[in-house]
């Protein structure tokens, strides 16, 4: 994981985190936090470039949009009472492996709980 400083970015991002594969140094995940006022602009620009596959855009409350391309999942979110919005670029293979790992951890936790009863 690597966190960039604002001075290292050509964007108005508040902070950016990058995750690389351990062995091959391939970029697997990018998370950027912006001021919440940027949500509409980011939403419009992402909609021009990527395929929108899910959205939740109430007038008040949690806002969310999910996009995709051939290799990535792009998620844009703005929690209701937050002053920030977040955009995440997730390499699809990384997302798949992370979900598999979380599922196995949950199954192991459930098994441990069952064994302790």
N, C-alpha and C positions, 0 to 999 in steps of 0.2 A: 504494500500500500504506500502511496505517496500523496501528500497533500501539498497543493500549490499555494503560493502566496498571491494576494491580489496583484502585486506588482509584476508577477510573471504571466499575467493573463491579458489578452487583448479584448476581454469581455467585461461586462459590468457585474460579473459574478462576485458573490461574497466569499465563497470558498469552493474549491474543487478537489475531489479525491479521485485518484486513479488506482486501479488494481491490475496487476500484471500476473501472468502465469509464472510460477516459480522457476520452471526449467527453461522455457523458451522465450521468456520476456515478451509475451504477447499480451496486448491490452485486452482485458476481459470485461472491465466495468469502469464506468465514469459516472460520478455523481457531482452535479454542480448546483449550488444554492444561490438563488437570486432574490432580490426584493420582490415581494408579492405583486407589486404593481406591474411587473414584467410578464405575468402569467398570460394575459391576453395576446401580447406580442409573440411570445414563445409558441403559444397554441396556434396562432395563425401561420407563423413561419414553418413550424413542424408539419402542419397540415398540407402545406405546399410541396414538401419534400418527401414525406413518408405516408404510408397507408394508415389511416385512422381505423383502429379495430374496436375501440371502446372509449366511451366518454361519459362523464358526469359533470354537468355544468349548471348547477342551480344558481339562482340569483344570489342567494346567501347560503353559505355552508362549504363543505369540503368539495373541492374541484379536482377533477382527474381526467387525464387523457392517456390513451395507450396507442402507440404506433408500432409499425413493424416495417422491416425491409428484408432482404434475403438472409442476412446474418445476425440482425440485431432486434432487440425489443427496446423501445424508447418509451419511458413513462414520465409524464409530467404531472405533478401534484401540488396542491396548495391547501394545507390544512385550514379548517375554518377559523380558528382563533390565532393563527400564526401570522407573522409579518413576512414570512419567507415562502417561496415556492421552490420546488426541487425538480430537476430534470435528471433522469438516469438513463444511460446507454448501457445495455446489458447484452453481451455476446450470447446468442441463443444456446450454444453448447454449454457455456458456463452456467446459465440459468437452469438448464436441464439437470446438470450434475449437482448444483446447489440444492435443488428441490429434492432430488433423490437422496442426498445426504441428510437433509432435514427430515424426510420421511423415515429413513432408517433410524435416526436419533429418536424420533417420536416413538417408533415401534419398540426400540430398546428400552426407553423410559417406561412405556406401558408394560413391557415384559417384566422389568425390574419391580414395578409397582405390584403386578400380579404375583410375582414370586415372594414378595414380602408380606403378602396377606395370609 
